[in-house]
Amino acid sequence: MNQTSELPQFSTLAAFDHHPRTRLVFGVDSLDRIGELGRDLGLKKVLLVTDPGIVQAGHPARAVNILQTAGLAVTIFDKVEENPTTKCVGECVEAARRAGIDSFIAIGGGSAMDTAKGCNFILTNGGRMQDYWGIAKATKPMLPFIAIPTTAGTGSECQSFALIADEKTHEKMACGDPKAAAKIAVLDPKLTLSQPRRVTACTGIDAIAHVVETAVTKRRNAFSLMCAHEGFKLTVPNLPRVFSNPDDLEARGRMQLGAAFAGMAIENSMLGAAHAAANPLTAHYGIIHGQAVGMMLPHVVRFNGKDPDALKAYAELASAPEIACVSDGLDEALEALVRWLEVLLDLAQMPRSLADCGVEQSMIPALAREAAKQWTATFNPRPISEDDFRRLYHAAL
Ligand SMILES: [Zn+2]
């Protein structure tokens, strides 16, 4: 997380403080290296955090085998839920205490990685999840953590935030601390082959939303832009490829790398209004995160495009994979970007209207009120009010 205050806004020369915390190990069959990597970190008793779907895919059993062969003791916690709540984290903490572990390995999507991070906060620093809402609230050291993503989406493996929903209010709490970041992220494209199409679609759209939002935030800087632009180049041409051929390992690998680079971009420049608008949709209607973000993103891009600096930043982003060319005009580039996003959403077979997902018009004022309070809205390049969110939801209805 970039701690520098009073950065000059809207400048690629904005100050930044990037401290790489996560060793990135990428490659086909890199899962085979986790025994050796665990030993490098001095791990002895691991809690392997995962979910029932991933257990069915067989990845945790393979990981346990590799870790045990390397002499590590492993306990499995396989009760991770989608959009993990404080209750789910609490159960994970119980399992970790019972097993007396010294480290975490998460295999799965963002939910597994976030549950492991959330558990790490409470196990090492005590209290409850709400105590760590915000940045750098943990005062004591945390246990080493290895992240092994099986989706190409959240980028949680490359950033220090755990997104945990309050069990009662369903409000998503972003709990970030440099100590919560994975020590190692193992990116094995083969692990992403097992995703059902719906998961590929929702996580892929989320990854693309991450690069689009990080490329324009108030906090954007030379480092985050490098990650966002590279992430965009890797994901945009390859999401259609994985839809047409789910076993295309090269396209899967590019998606996985792109999602990880997007995570690094988030760590350095935060997110924006599409994520702020999506969170209340997930909280009230259970709409999957990637779908909620995807539905709001084209509307947010058009809204932000009214800001001249954001318009230029979008045009530069769209030029990276040659969706557009800045010299053809900024407005044309913005339109080309929005058209591309809409094509990707159609390929992902996602509903494009909030009404199709059961959202009622009468709920829009309440949703807008909550969206305007989201922390991530404060990083949006164009100031955005509750009224603006109301208009965005109406446009998306
Ligand atoms: Zn997201």
Boltz pocket constraint, residues with backbone or C-beta under 6 A from the ligand:
constraints:
  - pocket:
      binder: B
      contacts: [[A, 154], [A, 206], [A, 209], [A, 210], [A, 275], [A, 289], [A, 293]]
      max_distance: 6.0
